[in-house]
Amino acid sequence: MKPALRLQSKFLSSRKLRPLRALLSSERAQSLVELSLLAPILLILVIGVVEMGRYASLSIQVGNAARAGAQFGAESLAYAADTTGIQCAVQNESLNTAPACPSSNPLGLTVSFPGPPSGTTTVCGCDNGGTISAMATCTSACSNHMVVSVKVTASGTFNPLFSYASPLFGYLTIHSITVSSTATERVAQ
């Protein structure tokens, strides 16, 4: 036997290293190594799922708030022109308690009215046998029945829990994302 092999075999067979050799050859050590390699990947996946869930939740709440504002305005022509009432309905949709408008807005929702003349809540059209053609203004003449709709856009801001950087595509840092939803309802006349 060569001297280097004798020295190595004496070193590995010493009494002090037998527990270490047994641990390294056991399946427990293999499981520990596998867990330490997979734990960061699993953690990133869990964080991604949580962030996607938070984004989806905010998106649903913003959509519901826009529909609540449009439904408030669809009650009558007077309500369709009541921008303060529509904003209050949007803000109250995000509350879990009794309505307290306009002092409480937990989601930080903003409301805009993208009507044809910018800033108006109503959109008008002319009903021609089931086909509604858009009108420039609600004061235009219509040969048949005029259809008035209220259009409301609600927006909220999604702030991620972590700032993400991608080393593959340069640094793509996400600070916040604006989520918006537009709802249109026909006004009862």
C-alpha positions as CSV (number, residue, x, y, z in Angstrom):
1,M,0.0,0.0,0.0
2,K,1.3,3.4,-0.8
3,P,2.1,5.8,2.1
4,A,-0.5,8.4,1.0
5,L,-3.3,5.8,1.0
6,R,-2.2,4.4,4.4
7,L,-2.2,7.9,5.8
8,Q,-5.7,8.6,4.4
9,S,-7.1,5.4,5.5
10,K,-5.7,5.9,9.0
11,F,-7.2,9.4,9.1
12,L,-10.7,8.3,8.0
13,S,-10.7,5.3,10.3
14,S,-9.8,7.2,13.4
15,R,-12.4,7.1,16.2
16,K,-13.0,10.9,16.2
17,L,-14.1,11.0,12.6
18,R,-16.4,7.9,12.6
19,P,-19.5,9.9,13.5
20,L,-18.8,12.5,10.8
21,R,-18.2,9.8,8.2
22,A,-21.5,8.1,9.3
23,L,-23.4,11.4,9.1
24,L,-22.1,12.2,5.6
25,S,-23.0,8.8,4.3
26,S,-26.5,8.8,5.9
27,E,-29.7,9.8,4.1
28,R,-30.4,12.5,6.7
29,A,-27.5,14.6,5.3
30,Q,-28.7,14.2,1.8
31,S,-32.2,15.5,2.8
32,L,-30.6,18.4,4.6
33,V,-28.5,19.3,1.5
34,E,-31.6,19.0,-0.8
35,L,-33.6,21.2,1.6
36,S,-30.9,23.9,1.7
37,L,-30.8,24.0,-2.1
38,L,-34.5,24.1,-2.6
39,A,-35.5,26.5,0.3
40,P,-34.6,29.7,-1.5
41,I,-36.6,28.7,-4.6
42,L,-39.6,27.7,-2.6
43,L,-39.4,31.0,-0.7
44,I,-39.4,33.0,-3.9
45,L,-42.4,31.0,-5.2
46,V,-44.3,31.6,-2.0
47,I,-43.6,35.4,-2.1
48,G,-44.7,35.5,-5.7
49,V,-48.0,33.7,-4.9
50,V,-48.6,36.1,-2.0
51,E,-47.9,39.2,-4.2
52,M,-50.1,37.9,-7.0
53,G,-52.9,37.3,-4.5
54,R,-52.6,40.8,-3.2
55,Y,-52.6,42.3,-6.7
56,A,-55.7,40.2,-7.7
57,S,-57.5,41.3,-4.5
58,L,-56.9,45.0,-5.2
59,S,-57.9,44.5,-8.8
60,I,-61.2,43.0,-7.7
61,Q,-61.8,45.7,-5.1
62,V,-61.2,48.5,-7.7
63,G,-63.5,46.8,-10.2
64,N,-66.2,46.5,-7.5
65,A,-65.8,50.1,-6.5
66,A,-66.1,51.3,-10.1
67,R,-69.3,49.3,-10.5
68,A,-70.7,50.7,-7.3
69,G,-70.2,54.2,-8.5
70,A,-71.8,53.5,-11.8
71,Q,-74.7,51.8,-10.2
72,F,-75.2,54.8,-7.9
73,G,-75.2,57.1,-10.9
74,A,-77.6,54.8,-12.8
75,E,-80.4,55.3,-10.3
76,S,-81.6,58.5,-12.1
77,L,-80.5,61.4,-14.2
78,A,-80.0,63.5,-11.1
79,Y,-77.8,60.9,-9.5
80,A,-75.8,60.5,-12.8
81,A,-74.8,64.2,-12.5
82,D,-74.0,63.9,-8.8
83,T,-70.2,63.5,-8.9
84,T,-69.8,63.8,-5.2
85,G,-72.3,61.0,-4.6
86,I,-70.6,58.8,-7.1
87,Q,-67.2,59.4,-5.5
88,C,-68.8,58.6,-2.1
89,A,-70.3,55.3,-3.5
90,V,-66.9,54.3,-4.8
91,Q,-65.1,55.0,-1.5
92,N,-67.8,53.3,0.5
93,E,-67.4,50.1,-1.5
94,S,-64.0,49.6,0.0
95,L,-65.1,50.0,3.6
96,N,-65.8,47.1,5.9
97,T,-67.8,49.4,8.3
98,A,-70.6,51.8,8.1
99,P,-70.2,54.4,5.3
100,A,-68.3,57.5,6.3
101,C,-67.9,59.5,3.1
102,P,-65.7,61.3,2.2
103,S,-63.5,61.1,5.3
104,S,-62.5,57.5,4.9
105,N,-60.8,55.9,1.9
106,P,-58.7,52.9,3.0
107,L,-57.6,51.8,-0.5
108,G,-56.8,55.3,-1.6
109,L,-59.1,55.1,-4.6
110,T,-59.4,57.9,-7.0
111,V,-62.4,58.5,-9.3
112,S,-62.5,60.0,-12.8
113,F,-65.2,60.4,-15.3
114,P,-64.1,59.7,-18.8
115,G,-67.2,60.9,-20.6
116,P,-67.0,62.3,-24.1
117,P,-66.6,65.8,-22.9
118,S,-63.8,65.1,-20.5
119,G,-64.9,65.2,-16.8
120,T,-68.6,64.4,-17.4
121,T,-70.2,61.3,-16.0
122,T,-72.8,60.7,-18.7
123,V,-72.4,59.1,-22.1
124,C,-75.3,59.5,-24.5
125,G,-76.4,57.4,-27.5
126,C,-79.3,57.1,-29.9
127,D,-81.2,53.8,-29.9
128,N,-82.0,52.8,-33.5
129,G,-83.8,49.5,-33.2
130,G,-81.5,47.9,-30.7
131,T,-78.3,49.4,-32.1
132,I,-77.0,52.3,-30.0
133,S,-74.9,54.8,-31.9
134,A,-72.8,57.3,-29.9
135,M,-73.6,60.9,-29.8
136,A,-71.2,63.8,-29.4
137,T,-73.2,65.4,-26.6
138,C,-76.4,64.6,-24.7
139,T,-78.1,67.7,-26.2
140,S,-77.9,66.4,-29.8
141,A,-81.1,65.5,-31.5
142,C,-82.0,61.8,-31.6
143,S,-84.7,60.4,-34.0
144,N,-85.6,57.5,-31.7
145,H,-85.1,57.0,-28.0
146,M,-82.0,58.6,-26.3
147,V,-80.0,56.3,-24.1
148,V,-78.0,57.8,-21.3
149,S,-75.3,55.9,-19.5
150,V,-73.0,56.8,-16.6
151,K,-69.3,55.9,-16.9
152,V,-67.0,55.8,-13.9
153,T,-63.3,54.9,-13.7
154,A,-61.9,54.0,-10.3
155,S,-58.1,53.7,-9.7
156,G,-56.0,52.4,-6.9
157,T,-52.3,51.9,-6.3
158,F,-50.7,48.5,-5.7
159,N,-47.5,48.7,-3.5
160,P,-45.6,45.4,-3.5
161,L,-44.1,44.1,-0.3
162,F,-40.7,43.9,-1.8
163,S,-38.8,45.7,-4.4
164,Y,-37.9,43.4,-7.2
165,A,-34.7,43.5,-9.3
166,S,-34.0,41.3,-12.3
167,P,-30.3,40.6,-13.0
168,L,-31.1,39.0,-16.3
169,F,-32.8,42.0,-17.9
170,G,-31.1,44.8,-16.1
171,Y,-32.6,46.3,-13.0
172,L,-36.3,46.4,-13.3
173,T,-37.5,47.8,-10.0
174,I,-41.3,47.8,-9.3
175,H,-42.3,50.5,-6.8
176,S,-46.0,50.7,-7.5
177,I,-48.6,49.7,-10.1
178,T,-51.7,51.7,-10.8
179,V,-54.8,49.5,-11.1
180,S,-57.9,51.0,-12.8
181,S,-61.3,49.8,-13.8
182,T,-64.1,51.4,-15.8
183,A,-67.7,50.6,-15.4
184,T,-70.7,51.8,-17.5
185,E,-74.3,51.5,-16.5
186,R,-77.4,52.6,-18.3
187,V,-79.3,55.3,-16.4
188,A,-82.9,54.6,-15.5
189,Q,-85.2,57.1,-17.1
